[in-house]
Amino acid sequence: MENNSVLEPEQIPKVAMDAMNDVHRDELDIVNNVSAAIAANNLEKITQLCEQWLEHTKAHFNRENTMMEQYDFPAYHCHHGEHVEALHGLESVISDWKDKHNLEALSVYVRDVWPKWYVTHISTMDTVTSAFIKSRL
């Protein structure tokens, strides 16, 4: 991977809805920028990007949760539960970063934990959700 990227765009599964694919790609761009800032040891940039990442993720999950409710998605509680858990993990990691500036802990989350979760979540939850919603549009 180039430029300290945690994932390349082509490694993210595509789902049935282009708007969701765009949001996924935008989030990947932010996370890849966090990874680059970690590699550069740019603490100020890391903090700024982590705040951007958190806000993007909250908006991303809120949009998906709203769509799932609007279209009465049968597995809403399961998918929403993953969002709650993932958001809690991200908030915890970012809070820890702001308190302790532990570069290693943040790096492990950004480069190991998050990419695995992200690809799995998109491959499973988002793929099924987007197909369900698209079939009702």
N, C-alpha and C positions, 0 to 999 in steps of 0.2 A: 504494500500500500504506500502511496505517495503522501508526502507532507504530513506525516503523523496521523493520517486518517484512521479512525477506528473501523469504518466500513466505507466502501465505495458505493455510490448510488445504485449500481447494477446488482449489488448484493442484497438490496432490500426488495422483498417480494412485492409485486404489483397486486393491487386489489381491484375490484370491479368499478370503483368510483374514483374518477380522476382527482376530484377535490381532496380525497383522503390521501392519494398518492402524493399530491403537492405538499400537504402538511407533513407527511412522513419525510419527504426530501428536505423540507425546510428545517425540520428538527435535526436531521442528520447533519446538515450544514453547520448548525450551531454546535453540535457535539464535536464534530471534526475541528471546529475552531477552538473549542475548549481544549481538546487534545493537543493542538498546535501550541496554544498558550502554555500548557503544562510543559511541553518539550522546551519551550523558550524560557521557562521559569518566570513568566510575566505575571506576577501575583495580582496586580491591579486588573489586568485584562481577564484573568481567570475569574475573578470575582464578578466583574461586569457581565461576562458571558454566562456564568452560572445563573445570575439573576435573570438574564434574557431567556435561558433554557427553562428555568422554572416557570416563568410567566407564559412562555410558549406552550409548555406541557399542560399547564392548567387550562388554558384556552382550548387546546387540542382535545383534551379529555372532556371538557364541558360541552364542546360541539358534538362529539360522538355520543355522549350520554344523552343529550337532548334529542339527537336523531333517533337513537334507539328507543327512547320513550315515545317520541312522535309516531314512529312506525310500529310500536308495540312489539319490538324484537323479543322473541321468546327467551333468549339466553341473556337478557339484559343484566340480571343480577350477577351472573358469573362474569360477564365482561366488565361491568361497572366495578365489581370487586377487584379485578386485576388493576383497574385504573387507580382505585383507592390505595391498594398495596404499593403500586409503582410510584405513585405521587408521594406517599409517605417515605419510601426509601430515598427518593430524590431530595425531598425536603430535609431529611436527616443528614444525608451526605453533604448538602450545601451548607446546612447549619454548622456541621462539624468543621467544614472548610473555613467558614467565616470566624469560628471561635478559635481554631487551633492552627490553621494554615498547614494541615498535614497533606503535603503534596502526594505522598505515596498512597494514602487511603483514597484520595480523590482520583488518582491515576488508575488504581485498580477498578474502581467503580466505572469510570469513563471508558476504559480500554478493555475490560473483561466482563464485568457484570452487565452493564447496560446493553452492549451490542448483542449479547446472547438473548437477553430478555426481549429486546426490540424486535429482532428477526422472528423469534418464536411467537410473540404476541401478534405481529402482523400476519404471520403465516397461518395462525389459528383464528384468534378472535376477530381480527379486522377483516380477514378474508371472508369468513362466514357472515359477519355483520354487513359488510358492504354488498355482498351478493343478495342477501335478504332484502335490504333497503332498496337496492337498484331494481329488484323484481317488482317493487311496489310503486315505482315512480311512473 
